[in-house]
Amino acid sequence: MIHFFQRNIFILFGFCMIFTTVYGQDGRHHKPPQKENTYYFNISNYNRQPEPPKYIEEGIQKILETPIVNWTAYDSLIFAYESVHLEKFERALNNFARLNIDTIQEPHAQILCRVALQQSKRFNRLLNFNQFTINNANTGVYDLKSAYDDLTTAYINNENKRIDYSNDTIFKILFDDTLNAFPQRVEPHRNEFVKISFAVDSVLRQFSVLHDNRDMVLSKAFEEMGDFQKKYFYITNAHFYYSAALHYDKNNKNAIQKYKAAKDEISRRNFFPISFKTTFGRVIKNRYRLSEDYIEGIKKKEDIPENFVAPPQETKKDYLPWLDVQIVTLIVVFLVLLFVLFFIKTKEK
């Protein structure tokens, strides 16, 4: 019996170590992190660099085969869509300006129009565009059109230096105390908090399309959404929106503090954080080549005046015009041979 114990003492010691590691000093099992149940409002992946739909790809192929002088208004519209995908926003806007874009109904096309207006800082025109293309929901306390108006107005105020990031709010509805009168745990389709979240999140998605530059307004907007999620919904959602706020402004001190506090709470409650890298995605430069070379050719052609006369090209002065490469090579070889012969004769003497 003693010999059996001696032979298996190391095995028993190993079991003791495993038991101690799993159960810990307090003798309780530590559960692995789990995903927070976000039943009422789940954050789906942001599509910040959407693929061109088939009709745009077909339209691009058509204008490649059509002389510019024969382009229709629809061809120019396709050219504008293509320019947005190539992140040539001013060029796209120049084409949109010649067309009646207020009648555009296709969702992807509307996204591209808004991106061009937003990235070109034509916020008043964007506000007007939304009036024609977004309908009032007429249900609930807040809708998609209201969210677009609030965020676009914040950009206008920022341009006019009429926004105080310490005290002003972009989405005032998110901090309205009258919301406390609504029940929080009713079906999503009747839940006012869900409707508000959907409206604000949809607008944040629009303004982040093809956009990675520093943006204090958008950072503030994401921060406010994080506050709303933390108060009424889920800490992992709040953590995601605070991450997005820091993505657009790393110096947002309020967002930094809130991000750290949310991270600590997630750890304390043993939740998995939402993967920001996967959910928010990336904007890859020059991802859509499309017909970029063709576009560049058009741009150069449009930029050159009709009566433009190119200046004569400056030519480098040729000091040895009568010499070519072969002659120079022969001369060098001849000089080397002369040097060798001279060196040998000198050595013989």
N, C-alpha and C positions, 0 to 999 in steps of 0.2 A: 504494500500500500504506500509505504514511504517512497519507494523507488518510482511508483506511478506519479506521485505528487511532484517529485523532483523533475521528472521528464516533461511534465505539462505545466510547470510553474510559469513559463514565459507566455503560454497560451492564455492562462488565467489572468496574467498581468495585462495582456493586450485587451481582453474583454473589459477589464476594469477601466482602462484608459478610454475606450470607446464609450462606455456607460457614462463616465464623468463628462466627456465632451458633449454628448447629446443632451443630457439632462441638466448639466450645469451644477453649480454649487447648491442652488435652492431645490434641486431634485425635480424641477418641472421641465417638460419638453418645450423647446423653443420652436414655434411654428415658422416655416419659411415665409418670406414676404408673399403677399397676395394682391391681386388686382382689385382696386376699389370698385364696388358696384355702382356704376354711373347710369342707372336705369333711366332717369329723367332727362339727362342731357349728356350724350356721349360725343366726344370730339372725334370726328372722322379725319382722315388725312387731307391736308391742304393740297390743292392742285395748283401750285404757283407758277407752273410752266406748262400750260395745257397744250396738248397736241392739236395741230390744225385739223379740223374736220375734213371729211372727204370732199365736200363741195368746194372748199377753199383750195385744196391741193389740185383738184381738177381745173379750177379757175386759173391757178398759177400756170399750169401747163398750157392753157389756152392762150394766155397773154404772151407767153414765150413765143408762140407761133404766129402772133398777130402784130403787124407794124403798129407803132404807137399812134400814128395818125389815124388809124382805124379803130382805136379803142372806144368802146361804149362807156357809158356812166358806170355800168356794172363792172367792166374791166378795171376801171380806175378804183372802184371800191375794193376789188380783189387785191389790187396793187397796194392799197392802204392797209388791208388786213395783213398782207405779207410783210409789210414794213414794220408793223407792230411786233410780229413774231420775231423779226430780226432786231428788235429793240431800236429801230430808227423812228422814234416817236414824232419828232418834228416833221419828218418827211410824210409820215402817215397823216398827221394833222393837216398838212397842206392839201392832201387829197380829200380828206373828210370835209374840209372847209368848202369845197366846190360842190358838195353833194348834200342831199337832204337826209342826214343820218337820223333825224328824229323819227323816221318811219321804220327804222330797222327793228325787227321783232325777234330774229333768231338769237337765242341766248349767248352763244359763243361770240357772235358778231358784236353784241352789246358790250360784252366784257372787253373786247379789243378796243372799242370806241372809248370806253371809260378809262382804260389804261393809257391811251394816247393823250386824252385830256388831262388826266391826273399827272402823268409824268412830264407833260409840257407845262404844268402849273396853270392850266386854263380852268380854274375852279368855278368861276361864275358860269362858264359855258357848261361845265359838268353838272352844276346845279340845275341849269335849264334843261339839259339833256335828260336828266332823271325825272323832271316834271312830265316829260312826254312819254317816257318809256317804262316808268314804274307806276303801277296803280295802287291806290290806297286800299288797304285790306278791309277797312271799315269794321273790323272785329278786334276786340281786345283794347288794351290801353296803349299799345305800342306796336308798330309794324315795320316792315322792311323799308318803306319809303321814308319814314321818320328817321330811321337809323342812317340812311344815306344822306339825308338833309343835315343831320347833326354833325356827322363827320366831315362832310364837304364844307359846311359853315365854319367848322373849326380850322380848316385849312385856309379859308378866306381870312379869318381873324388873325391867323398866324402871319399871313402875308402882310397884313396891315398893322402887325404888332399890337393886336388887341387881345392877346391871350396871356393869362397869368398861369403858368404851369403849377404853381404852388396852391392856388386857391380855386381856379376855374375847373369846371368839369365839361367833358365833351358830351357824354351820354347822361344827361341829368336824370333820366328815368331810372338809371341803375342805383341812384342814391335817394330816390323819392320814398319818404316814410309812409306814404299812402299804400305802398305795396304790401305793407304788413297786414293789411286788412284782407288780403287774398290768401286762400288756403294753399299750402305748399305741396301737399301730398295728394293731389288729385290726378286723374288721367292726363297724360302729356298733351292730348289734343284740347283739353279744357284748362290747362295750366298756364296762367299768365306769365309765370317766371320762365317757363319753357319757351313761350312765344317770344319773349324779350331776348332770351339767350340766342334763339335761332336768328332773329333779326340782326342783332349786333355781330354775331359770329359771321353771318353771310357778308356783311359789309367789310369786316376785317379781312375776309378771304379775298374780296374784290381788290382792295387796296394793296394787298401784298403780292398780287400777280406781277411777275417779272420785275419785282422791286426788292432790292437788297441794300440800297443806300441808307445812310443815316437819316432818320425821320423822327423828329421829336413828337410830332402830332400823333403819328401812328403808335409810337412807343407809349404815349399817354393813354391812347385808346385801348391798347392791349392791357395796360395796367389796370384800368377801370373795370374791364371785363374780368380780370383776375379777382378784383375785390368783390365783385358781384357773385362770382362762383364760390368764393370762400364763404361768403355770408349765407347764401341760400342753397348752394349745391355741394360741390365736392372739392376737397383740398388738392387732389391730383389735377383736376381741371385748372384750379387757380395757379398751381405751379407751372403748368404749361403756358398759360397766358402771361405770367410774369417772365418766363423765359423768352417769349416773343417780344415783350417790352424791352428786354435787354438786348435782343438781337438788333433792334432798330435804334437803340441808344444805350450804349454801355455805361454812360455816365448818369443814367437815371437813378439817383440815390434812393428815392422812395421804392422803386422797383427792386433795387438790390436788396434792401432790407426785407421787403415782403417775400422775395424769392428765397432768401435764407431761412426766414421763419416758416415758410411753407415746406421747405426741404426738411427742416427739423421735425415738423409735425408729421410728415409722411413717414419719416424714419421711426418716430415714436409709435405711430399707429400701425407700423409694419406693412406698408403698402408699397407696391411697385410704382414708381413715377412713370408718367407717360413719356415715351421716348420722343424728345423734341426733334432730334435729327431725322427720325423716320416720319413723324407726323407732319412736321412743318416743311420738310423737303428742302431742296436746293434750287437755285436759279443758275443754270449752267450757261456761261457766256458762249454765244455762237453755236448753241445746240442745234438750231434749225438752219442749216445752210440754205435750203430751198434754192432760190436762184440769185443768191447774193451777188455773184459776179455780174450777172445780167443787170441787177439793180444799180450796182456801182457804175456800170457803163452808161445807164440812162442818166444817172445823176451828173456824170461828167458832161454828157451831151447837153443837158438842160442848163448847166452852169455856164456854158460857153456862149457869148453873144453871137448873133447871126453874122455881124460884120467883123468879127474878131480876126485879127491877123497875128499869127504867132511870131514872136521875135526870132531872129536868126539864132541858131544854136551856136554857142561859143565852142570853138574848136581849139584843142591844145596845140601849141606851136611845136612843130617837128623840127628839131635842130639838125637831124641827120636824115633828110628825106630820101637820100640816095642809098641808104643802107637798109637791108632787110635782115631778118633773123639768120638766114643761112649764111649770108656774107659775113655777118658779125661772128658767127661760130667759126668759120674758116680762118678769119683773122686771128682769133684767140688761139686756135690750134697751131697756126703757123708761128706765133710768138712763143708758145710753149716749146715747140721743137727747136727754135733758135736758141732759146735759153738752155735747153738740155745739151745741144751741140757745143755751145760756148763753155758750159760747165765741164764737159768731158775733156775738151782740148786743154783747158786751163789745168785740170788735174793731171794730164799726161806730162805736161811741162814740168 
